[in-house]
Amino acid sequence: LILRLMSPHIRKYAAGGVCTSTARLDGKTALITGANTGIGKETALDLALRGARVILACRDVEKGEEAAAEIRTRVGGAQVEVRELDLADTYSIRAFAQKFLREVSHLHILINNGGVMMCPYMKTADGFEMHLGVNHLGHFLLTFLLLGALKRSAPSRIIVVSSLAHYFGWIRFHDLHSQGSYNSGLAYCQSKLANVLFTRELARRLTGWNVTVNSVHPGTVRSDLVRHSTLMSIMFALFSMFLKTPKEGAQTSNYCAVAEELESITGKHFSDCVPASVAPQGRCDETARKLWEVSCDLLGINWN
Ligand SMILES: NC(=O)c1ccc[n+]([C@@H]2O[C@H](COP(=O)([O-])OP(=O)(O)OC[C@H]3O[C@@H](n4cnc5c(N)ncnc54)[C@H](OP(=O)(O)O)[C@@H]3O)[C@@H](O)[C@H]2O)c1
């Protein structure tokens, strides 16, 4: 009863920051990974409402088309399309990028949103541990392949959806793929720390290109992300009142994608639509550079 009475206040507190920018995106192209559900779908909806051409990059095209249809019914004249992208397969990422560059060519907003959390030990098609492979390496390769389009379209923005969980992670260079020991929670945290370090190093390398990159923590959001963990699913169900809705969770990504005052802000971390602190291990340039080199080696790319 007490919780029920307090519910509106709890919800107001849990909702967090709101993106108040009214910026329009007519003529701009935005690409969002993992956009068929959760935070990604709401981010796509917001960008479509602002007039952008929105590309939903999804591993399951059918689910992507359902999300696109929903966006079209909510936004008259929405320019939304679905393209297949499996972040757990570098072949799929390369095929996606090749087709994208051939058919779309310009890209003003890239939102690296798709992700997995606390899944049982699994490997990607290329043999990478799943969290590292999807959440970090998949987006690392995608960004590398699309960077030319982002530079051509500048000013452009990259948003990396990380998490507060990066605070609990460290990069286990000696056992990056958790072959020695595996803890699904730590594997998730490592991948989210990798997102923050990637953002830091990429921002440094993009100086002068008018392409910004920032990472975000969306808040704790009611979504399917916890599907692999029974414990987390129960906790999320019990405390759902304290969690953000996906729409609320999308606010910080939207803010970083459109806010006029962020035009030249890069290499930062945001939460609730304001700058947020980064864990000490996420501020280490040496680790960021080493992770960059290791990622390039794993993916067989030369990104100087
Ligand atoms: N929810 C939270 O509390 C929270 C907190 C902090 C950070 N985040 C981050 O926010 C982002 C979005 O999470 P969410 O809460 O919206 O979760 P979600 O509802 O589970 O959405 C995740 C999206 O990623 C996609 N995805 C998973 N594996 C993929 C792959 N191999 N290739 C392409 N797409 C793939 C999923 O596709 P399918 O539908 O096909 O599985 C889905 O579209 C994630 O990066 C997550 O780490 C979430």
The ligand as a Gaussian input file, in Angstrom:
#p B3LYP/6-31G(d) Opt

LIG

0 1
 N       17.736000      -1.992000     -19.964000
 C       18.614000      -1.449000     -19.131000
 O       18.366000      -1.306000     -17.910000
 C       19.957000      -0.983000     -19.626000
 C       20.836000      -0.390000     -18.719000
 C       22.072000       0.038000     -19.167000
 C       22.421000      -0.113000     -20.492000
 N       21.553000      -0.705000     -21.358000
 C       21.979000      -0.888000     -22.763000
 O       20.979000      -0.405000     -23.623000
 C       21.060000      -1.088000     -24.881000
 C       19.656000      -1.514000     -25.318000
 O       19.159000      -2.403000     -24.348000
 P       17.605000      -2.651000     -24.077000
 O       17.392000      -2.499000     -22.626000
 O       16.772000      -1.886000     -25.018000
 O       17.541000      -4.231000     -24.376000
 P       16.657000      -5.095000     -25.384000
 O       15.243000      -4.666000     -25.318000
 O       17.022000      -6.504000     -25.091000
 O       17.244000      -4.679000     -26.796000
 C       18.497000      -5.132000     -27.232000
 C       18.535000      -5.059000     -28.742000
 O       19.816000      -5.557000     -29.177000
 C       19.576000      -6.503000     -30.201000
 N       20.634000      -7.478000     -30.342000
 C       21.062000      -8.412000     -29.471000
 N       22.007000      -9.179000     -30.035000
 C       22.179000      -8.714000     -31.298000
 C       22.984000      -9.101000     -32.384000
 N       23.796000     -10.158000     -32.321000
 N       22.914000      -8.406000     -33.540000
 C       22.062000      -7.365000     -33.656000
 N       21.251000      -6.955000     -32.663000
 C       21.316000      -7.628000     -31.500000
 C       18.270000      -7.185000     -29.799000
 O       17.710000      -7.902000     -30.881000
 P       16.692000      -9.130000     -30.621000
 O       15.385000      -8.522000     -30.237000
 O       16.676000      -9.845000     -31.925000
 O       17.289000      -9.947000     -29.514000
 C       17.467000      -5.959000     -29.401000
 O       16.980000      -5.320000     -30.528000
 C       22.028000      -2.261000     -24.657000
 O       23.277000      -1.920000     -25.219000
 C       22.155000      -2.341000     -23.153000
 O       23.397000      -2.860000     -22.727000
 C       20.323000      -1.137000     -20.967000

